[in-house]
Amino acid sequence: MKFSKIAIVMLFCLLLILAGCQNKTSTQPYFKKESSSAIKEIRGLGYIGDKGILYAASVNGIHKYQDSAWYAATRNKNDYLSFQAVSDGFYASGNSSAESKKALGIVKGKDEGRSLKTIPSTEDQSFPQLGAGYNNQVLYMLSQKEGGILYTKDKGKTWIKSKLKGLTSRQLGGMAVHPEQGSSFALYAKEGIFLSSDYGDSFTLFPTAGPVTAMIFGMDTIIYSELVEDKQALHVLDLKTKSKTDLSALPAVSANNPILYLSIHPKNNKEIAAATYKNEIFVSKNSGKTWDKITSTKKKRNKLE
């Protein structure tokens, strides 16, 4: 078959255009530098992997703090409702965007969120409450469809419903999972912290003076925040003795700007990160003795109801 010169030239030009598009796509950076004031409505906080990089999930995707600067993902800019960092990525849920409201189910994010894989049987649903063990990756979710809390030990292939014996609160704030022991699970609430050692089948209450707003498991401890007489307090709970010690309070944190998320560096338990209702993020590198603010939020959320 013979081609005319015009056809050959047109084919050559088309190949050049396609090659140019492919190069443009491949060279586009996944993260771009941004102002921290661009982070809107933080929905989760955590360290991923061993490099000490802090990630935050928000209504406009994934952000990371590296080399004293904030970066935002340029793709997969989902409207996240929940986020749990684990050793090789994260688990999250929400919507594909704030506009579409198409439910993501629960996704496992890898390579800083470049790759997202939906966990089986969670499609077309949103889960505002998730918990995941950092190293064991036992995953818990609060399911409205099932009317309770379910967990999986095999990445979503099978789900088991927790029996929740001893759970008396009707105002749950959130959940957390021990980084190594997947059966060690906690729910925090107005009354305090409900602790379970059997995948949420039974709980014992560690009462607190005020409602708990955030918590995170260490290896032998829990770091938690509570509101006492309109003031925020941070504590460390020893899981063996059930004794508590106080940490220094974060600047500008109050009943109208409580701590909502806490995270501990997986390789350096002296480094703690905290995020507040008004999208302020603080980091302590000396076990909570002093805190440094790493955001400069300009647009603040409305007063907490």
C-alpha positions in Angstrom: 0.0 0.0 0.0 1.4 3.4 -1.0 1.0 6.5 1.1 1.0 10.0 -0.4 3.6 12.5 0.9 0.9 14.5 2.6 -0.3 11.5 4.5 3.2 10.6 5.6 3.8 14.2 6.8 0.5 14.2 8.7 1.3 10.9 10.4 4.8 12.2 11.4 3.2 15.3 12.9 0.7 13.2 14.8 3.4 11.1 16.3 5.3 14.2 17.4 2.2 15.6 19.1 1.5 12.3 20.9 5.1 12.1 22.1 4.9 15.6 23.4 1.8 14.8 25.4 3.4 11.7 26.9 6.5 13.7 27.9 4.4 16.4 29.4 2.4 13.9 31.5 5.5 12.0 32.7 7.4 15.1 33.7 4.5 16.7 35.6 5.4 16.6 39.3 3.0 14.8 41.6 3.6 17.3 44.4 3.9 21.1 44.1 5.0 23.6 46.7 2.1 25.4 48.4 1.4 27.8 51.2 0.2 26.1 54.4 -2.8 28.5 54.4 -4.1 26.6 51.3 -4.7 23.5 53.5 -8.5 23.5 54.1 -10.3 21.3 56.7 -7.7 18.8 57.8 -9.2 15.3 58.1 -6.2 13.3 59.2 -2.5 13.4 60.1 0.3 10.9 60.1 3.8 9.8 59.3 4.3 7.4 56.5 7.3 5.2 56.3 10.7 5.7 58.0 11.7 9.0 56.4 10.0 11.2 59.0 7.7 13.0 56.5 4.5 14.2 57.9 1.3 13.9 55.7 -2.1 15.6 56.1 -5.3 14.7 54.4 -7.9 17.4 53.7 -11.0 18.2 51.6 -8.6 18.9 48.7 -6.3 16.0 48.8 -3.0 14.9 50.3 -0.4 17.3 51.6 3.1 16.7 53.0 5.6 18.6 55.1 9.2 18.1 54.0 12.4 20.2 54.4 10.4 22.9 56.3 7.9 23.4 53.4 4.4 22.2 52.5 3.6 20.4 49.3 0.2 19.5 47.8 -0.6 16.6 45.5 -1.6 17.6 42.0 -3.6 14.5 41.3 -6.1 12.4 43.2 -7.4 15.5 44.9 -10.1 13.7 46.8 -12.3 15.2 49.5 -11.1 13.0 52.3 -13.3 12.4 55.3 -10.9 10.1 57.2 -7.2 9.2 56.9 -4.9 6.6 58.7 -1.2 6.5 58.0 0.4 3.0 58.0 4.0 1.8 57.3 3.6 1.5 53.5 1.0 4.1 52.8 -2.4 5.0 54.2 -6.0 4.1 54.4 -8.6 6.7 53.7 -12.3 7.3 52.8 -14.3 10.2 51.4 -15.5 11.4 48.1 -13.8 11.8 44.7 -14.2 15.6 45.0 -16.1 18.1 47.1 -18.3 18.8 44.0 -19.1 15.3 42.7 -19.8 13.6 46.1 -19.0 10.2 44.6 -18.1 7.9 47.4 -14.6 6.4 47.3 -15.2 3.5 49.7 -12.1 2.8 51.7 -8.9 3.1 49.6 -5.4 1.9 50.3 -3.0 4.6 49.1 0.6 3.8 48.1 3.5 5.9 46.8 2.3 9.0 48.6 -1.2 8.6 47.2 -0.2 8.2 43.5 -1.8 4.7 43.6 -5.3 4.2 45.2 -6.9 0.8 45.5 -10.4 0.3 46.8 -10.8 -2.2 49.7 -13.3 -5.0 48.8 -16.9 -4.6 49.8 -16.6 -0.9 50.7 -17.3 0.5 47.2 -19.8 3.4 46.8 -19.7 4.2 50.6 -18.0 6.8 52.7 -16.6 6.1 56.1 -15.9 9.1 58.3 -14.4 6.9 61.1 -11.4 4.6 60.4 -8.7 3.0 62.5 -5.6 1.1 61.3 -2.6 -0.5 63.0 0.5 1.2 61.7 2.5 -2.1 61.2 -0.1 -4.8 61.6 -2.6 -3.0 59.4 -5.7 -4.4 61.0 -8.4 -2.1 59.7 -11.5 -1.0 61.6 -14.4 1.0 60.3 -17.7 2.4 61.6 -20.4 1.3 59.2 -23.8 2.9 59.1 -24.9 0.2 56.6 -24.0 -2.6 59.1 -25.0 -0.6 62.2 -21.7 -1.0 64.1 -17.9 -1.4 64.0 -16.3 -4.0 61.7 -12.7 -5.0 61.3 -10.6 -7.0 58.8 -7.3 -8.8 59.3 -6.9 -9.6 55.6 -7.1 -6.3 53.8 -10.9 -6.4 53.4 -11.4 -9.9 52.1 -13.4 -10.8 55.2 -15.0 -8.4 57.7 -16.0 -9.3 61.3 -18.4 -7.3 63.4 -17.2 -6.3 66.9 -19.6 -7.1 69.8 -18.9 -3.8 71.6 -19.7 -5.2 75.1 -19.1 -2.5 77.7 -19.3 0.4 75.3 -21.8 2.8 76.9 -21.2 6.0 75.1 -23.4 7.4 72.4 -21.1 10.3 71.5 -18.0 8.7 70.0 -15.2 11.0 68.9 -13.0 8.6 67.0 -11.0 5.4 67.1 -7.4 4.2 67.2 -5.5 1.0 66.8 -2.2 -0.2 68.4 0.7 0.0 65.9 1.7 -3.7 66.5 -1.2 -5.4 68.3 -4.2 -5.3 66.0 -6.5 -6.6 68.7 -5.7 -3.6 70.9 -8.3 -1.1 69.9 -9.7 2.1 71.5 -12.7 4.4 71.0 -12.6 7.9 72.6 -15.7 9.7 73.7 -17.2 12.2 76.0 -16.8 9.9 79.0 -13.1 9.0 78.3 -11.3 6.2 76.5 -12.8 2.8 75.9 -10.1 0.2 75.7 -10.4 -3.2 74.1 -7.8 -6.0 73.8 -10.1 -8.4 71.7 -10.9 -6.5 68.5 -13.6 -4.4 70.1 -15.7 -7.3 71.4 -15.4 -5.9 75.0 -14.3 -2.6 76.5 -13.2 -1.1 79.8 -13.5 2.6 80.3 -10.6 4.8 81.3 -12.6 7.9 82.5 -11.4 11.4 81.9 -12.3 14.8 83.4 -13.6 16.0 80.0 -14.4 14.8 76.5 -11.5 13.3 74.6 -10.9 15.1 71.3 -8.0 13.0 69.9 -5.7 10.1 70.7 -2.9 8.0 69.3 -1.3 4.7 70.5 2.4 4.5 71.3 3.9 1.1 72.0 3.1 1.1 75.8 1.2 4.4 76.0 -1.6 6.5 74.7 -1.3 10.2 74.0 -4.7 11.9 74.2 -6.2 15.4 74.4 -9.2 16.4 76.4 -11.3 19.5 77.1 -11.5 20.5 80.7 -13.5 23.6 81.6 -13.1 25.0 78.1 -9.3 24.4 78.2 -7.4 21.8 76.2 -5.1 19.4 78.1 -2.6 16.8 76.7 -1.7 13.7 78.6 0.2 10.4 78.3 -1.6 7.3 79.6 0.6 4.4 80.6 -1.2 1.3 79.4 0.3 -1.0 82.1 -0.2 1.1 85.2 -3.1 3.3 83.9 -1.3 6.3 85.4 -1.1 9.6 83.4 1.4 12.4 83.0 0.8 15.9 81.6 2.3 17.3 78.4 2.7 21.0 77.7 -0.4 22.6 76.2 -0.3 23.8 72.6 -0.4 27.6 71.9 -3.8 29.0 70.9 -5.6 25.7 71.6 -9.0 26.0 73.3 -12.5 24.8 73.3 -13.1 26.7 70.1 -9.9 25.3 68.5 -9.4 21.8 70.0 -6.9 19.2 68.9 -8.6 16.8 66.4 -5.6 14.6 65.3 -2.4 13.3 66.8 0.4 11.3 65.4 3.7 9.8 66.6 6.8 9.4 64.5 7.2 5.6 64.0 11.0 5.6 64.5 11.3 8.5 67.0 8.6 8.5 69.7 9.8 11.9 71.0 8.4 13.5 67.8 4.6 14.2 68.1 2.4 16.0 65.6 -1.0 17.6 66.3 -3.6 19.3 64.2 -6.4 21.5 65.4 -9.9 22.4 64.3 -8.7 25.6 62.7 -6.2 23.8 60.5 -3.1 24.6 62.6 -0.4 21.9 62.8 2.2 21.7 65.6 5.2 19.5 66.0 7.1 18.6 69.2 10.5 16.9 69.0 11.0 16.5 72.7 8.0 14.4 73.8 5.6 17.3 74.1 7.7 19.7 76.2 7.7 22.4 73.6 5.8 22.8 70.3 6.5 24.5 67.0 3.8 25.7 64.7 4.4 24.6 61.1 1.4 26.2 59.4 0.4 29.8 58.9 -3.3 29.5 58.5 -5.0 32.6 57.2 -8.5 31.3 56.4 -10.0 30.0 59.7 -13.0 27.7 60.0 -16.2 28.9 61.7 -16.6 28.7 65.4 -16.9 25.2 66.6 -20.5 24.4 67.4 
